[in-house]
Amino acid sequence: MICKKYIYSMKAILKSRISYTMKENDTLKSVCNMFNANISSIKLYNMIQDVEEDDTIFFPEDKKNVYVVKPADTFYGISKKLNIKEEDLLKITGSYRLFIGQRIEF
């Protein structure tokens, strides 16, 4: 007999996921890089070994928000866009420097 708690947790997992349908010339590695995901984890999450064109694979939805630093961004400007304190942003980044393309998870 399957526990009700297990069923509810599985339903929550299935609702909070992103699907991707493999296209011609896609590889699992390239798609995982696109979603910033670990290949082994995605294989386990989908219970697969390999993928082919038109296969649909799933990625757990990241609950964190991500901001990607753009040219001319400043801590002040980003903190205003994200509606967080500048000090909190400094704690999140762990540095007083920003780099174009840097991903800030908050």
Phi, psi and omega in degrees: 000136181271133180292138179299323180299320179296317180298315180296321179292324177293320178298319179296319179296316183292329178287327185260061179219160180246135179256150177218131178261125183295138179249171178304137180072002174287145170238160178299323179296314182295321181289320177297322176297321178300321182264007181053049184239154178278129184301313181300319180295320180290323175300316179292316180301321181265355184053054181229165173249322182211167180229159178231170176304141180075357173289144175255128176242157185241145177237134176298138181286130179283125182282347181277151172270145182233135174241132179257125183294133180250164177304141178074005175292146175232164176301318179299310182297317180294318181298324178290318179297321184270354180059045175230162180290146179300321179298321179294321178297319177298321177295319181297315183282334180071016183204160175266008182244143175243147179234138177302129181091352178298136179263123178250115180263129182222000000 
